[in-house]
Amino acid sequence: MSKKTDQAEIEEIDCLEAIDSLYAYLDGELDDAQSLARFTKHISHCRSCYSRSEFEGVLTERIRRSGKDKTPASLKNRLRNLMDNF
């Protein structure tokens, strides 16, 4: 069976289903082959969902990396002062 035939046999999903699967995909939790194939097929032809998945992927990676940075003591002190004044 050719790859083209395999793609044709994958059930289509709409944008709402793709967006529902997006975060599971980005977190590596979209682990069953059928769901992964349906998602990747959709973003391969839907420019809007592809763009959103790219944006969310970059954002997710930046958030992961920023979580490894230490918060400066000066910022912690400013936040404590703000919270104490409420």
Backbone as numpy.savetxt, mean C-alpha at the origin, in Angstrom:
# Nx Ny Nz CAx CAy CAz Cx Cy Cz
-0.04 -23.71 -21.79 -0.88 -22.54 -21.79 0.01 -21.29 -21.79
-0.32 -20.33 -22.59 0.49 -19.12 -22.67 0.15 -18.16 -21.54
1.04 -17.22 -21.32 0.82 -16.25 -20.27 -0.40 -15.40 -20.58
-0.62 -15.08 -21.85 -1.76 -14.29 -22.24 -3.07 -15.00 -21.88
-3.14 -16.28 -22.11 -4.32 -17.06 -21.76 -4.53 -17.06 -20.25
-3.45 -17.20 -19.49 -3.56 -17.19 -18.04 -4.16 -15.86 -17.56
-3.68 -14.74 -18.11 -4.21 -13.42 -17.73 -5.69 -13.32 -18.07
-6.08 -13.88 -19.21 -7.48 -13.80 -19.63 -8.39 -14.59 -18.70
-7.87 -15.61 -18.07 -8.67 -16.44 -17.18 -8.84 -15.85 -15.78
-8.07 -14.84 -15.46 -8.15 -14.22 -14.13 -9.38 -13.34 -14.07
-10.17 -13.52 -13.03 -11.39 -12.73 -12.86 -11.06 -11.26 -12.66
-11.80 -10.41 -13.35 -11.61 -8.96 -13.23 -12.16 -8.46 -11.89
-11.50 -7.46 -11.33 -12.02 -6.77 -10.16 -12.15 -5.30 -10.51
-12.99 -4.59 -9.77 -13.14 -3.16 -10.02 -12.20 -2.38 -9.10
-12.22 -1.07 -9.26 -11.31 -0.21 -8.50 -11.53 -0.31 -7.00
-12.77 -0.41 -6.57 -13.05 -0.51 -5.13 -12.43 -1.78 -4.54
-12.54 -2.88 -5.25 -11.93 -4.13 -4.77 -10.40 -4.02 -4.77
-9.87 -3.35 -5.79 -8.41 -3.19 -5.85 -7.91 -2.35 -4.68
-8.60 -1.26 -4.39 -8.20 -0.39 -3.28 -8.35 -1.14 -1.95
-9.39 -1.97 -1.83 -9.55 -2.78 -0.62 -8.37 -3.73 -0.43
-7.76 -4.17 -1.52 -6.64 -5.11 -1.46 -5.28 -4.41 -1.39
-5.26 -3.11 -1.64 -4.00 -2.38 -1.76 -3.10 -2.50 -0.54
-3.63 -2.26 0.64 -2.77 -2.26 1.83 -2.29 -3.66 2.19
-3.13 -4.66 1.95 -2.69 -6.04 2.15 -1.55 -6.36 1.18
-1.67 -5.87 -0.04 -0.62 -6.08 -1.04 0.68 -5.40 -0.60
0.58 -4.15 -0.19 1.78 -3.41 0.23 2.44 -4.01 1.46
1.65 -4.60 2.34 2.19 -5.19 3.56 2.59 -6.66 3.37
2.48 -7.16 2.13 2.86 -8.54 1.84 1.88 -9.55 2.41
0.65 -9.11 2.66 -0.35 -9.99 3.25 -1.34 -10.52 2.23
-1.20 -10.14 0.98 -2.07 -10.64 -0.08 -1.38 -11.89 -0.61
-1.53 -12.98 0.15 -0.69 -14.14 -0.10 -1.33 -15.27 -0.90
-2.65 -15.23 -1.11 -3.18 -16.30 -1.94 -3.02 -15.90 -3.41
-2.64 -16.85 -4.24 -2.27 -16.59 -5.63 -3.39 -15.94 -6.43
-4.62 -16.35 -6.20 -5.73 -15.80 -6.97 -5.96 -14.32 -6.66
-5.96 -13.96 -5.39 -6.16 -12.55 -5.01 -5.02 -11.68 -5.53
-3.81 -12.17 -5.41 -2.65 -11.43 -5.90 -2.73 -11.25 -7.41
-3.11 -12.30 -8.13 -3.23 -12.21 -9.58 -4.32 -11.23 -9.99
-5.45 -11.25 -9.29 -6.54 -10.34 -9.60 -6.11 -8.89 -9.37
-5.41 -8.64 -8.27 -4.95 -7.29 -7.96 -3.94 -6.81 -9.00
-2.93 -7.61 -9.28 -1.89 -7.18 -10.22 -2.45 -7.03 -11.63
-3.41 -7.85 -12.01 -4.04 -7.69 -13.32 -4.76 -6.34 -13.38
-5.47 -5.99 -12.33 -6.20 -4.73 -12.33 -5.25 -3.54 -12.44
-4.21 -3.51 -11.62 -3.32 -2.35 -11.67 -2.47 -2.33 -12.93
-2.41 -3.44 -13.65 -1.65 -3.45 -14.90 -2.37 -2.69 -16.01
-3.68 -2.50 -15.85 -4.41 -1.77 -16.90 -5.18 -0.56 -16.38
-5.21 -0.33 -15.07 -5.93 0.81 -14.51 -4.91 1.85 -14.04
-4.78 2.91 -14.79 -3.78 3.94 -14.49 -4.02 4.57 -13.11
-5.27 4.81 -12.76 -5.58 5.44 -11.47 -5.14 4.56 -10.30
-5.51 3.30 -10.34 -5.14 2.39 -9.24 -3.64 2.13 -9.22
-3.02 2.06 -10.40 -1.58 1.88 -10.45 -0.88 3.07 -9.79
-1.32 4.27 -10.15 -0.71 5.48 -9.58 -0.89 5.52 -8.07
-2.08 5.16 -7.63 -2.34 5.16 -6.18 -1.47 4.12 -5.48
-1.32 2.95 -6.08 -0.50 1.91 -5.45 0.96 2.33 -5.39
1.44 3.02 -6.42 2.81 3.53 -6.40 2.99 4.58 -5.31
2.06 5.52 -5.24 2.13 6.57 -4.22 2.09 5.97 -2.82
1.12 5.10 -2.58 0.98 4.49 -1.25 2.20 3.64 -0.91
2.79 2.99 -1.91 4.00 2.20 -1.66 5.16 3.06 -1.21
5.35 4.18 -1.88 6.43 5.12 -1.50 6.15 5.69 -0.12
4.92 6.10 0.13 4.55 6.67 1.43 4.75 5.65 2.55
4.31 4.43 2.33 4.47 3.36 3.32 5.94 3.13 3.64
6.77 3.10 2.62 8.20 2.89 2.83 8.83 4.05 3.61
8.44 5.26 3.30 8.97 6.42 4.03 8.53 6.40 5.49
7.31 6.00 5.74 6.83 5.90 7.13 7.61 4.83 7.87
7.85 3.70 7.22 8.64 2.62 7.86 10.03 3.11 8.22
10.67 3.81 7.28 12.02 4.31 7.53 12.04 5.37 8.61
11.02 6.24 8.63 11.01 7.32 9.62 10.78 6.78 11.02
10.14 5.64 11.15 9.92 5.04 12.45 11.21 4.58 13.11
12.26 4.48 12.33 13.55 4.05 12.86 14.36 5.22 13.40
13.95 6.44 13.04 14.65 7.63 13.52 14.26 7.92 14.97
15.18 8.45 15.72 14.92 8.84 17.10 14.34 10.25 17.12
13.37 10.44 17.99 12.78 11.76 18.16 13.74 12.63 18.95
14.04 13.83 18.42 14.96 14.72 19.14 14.38 15.10 20.51
15.24 15.23 21.49 14.82 15.59 22.84 14.09 16.93 22.86
14.53 17.87 22.04 13.87 19.18 22.01 12.41 19.07 21.56
12.13 18.21 20.61 10.76 18.01 20.17 9.93 17.33 21.26
10.50 16.34 21.92 9.80 15.68 23.02 9.43 16.69 24.11
10.37 17.56 24.45 10.12 18.58 25.48 9.01 19.54 25.06
9.04 19.98 23.81 8.00 20.88 23.31 6.63 20.21 23.36
6.56 18.95 22.98 5.28 18.22 23.03 4.78 18.06 24.46
5.70 17.73 25.38 5.32 17.62 26.79 4.76 18.94 27.31
5.42 20.04 26.97 4.97 21.36 27.40 3.59 21.68 26.83
3.37 21.35 25.59 2.06 21.59 24.98 0.97 20.77 25.66
1.28 19.52 25.94 0.29 18.63 26.59 0.03 19.06 28.02
1.05 19.54 28.70 0.87 20.01 30.08 -0.01 21.25 30.16
-0.05 22.03 29.09 -0.83 23.27 29.07 -2.29 23.05 28.69
-2.67 21.83 28.35 -4.07 21.57 28.00 -4.85 21.20 29.21
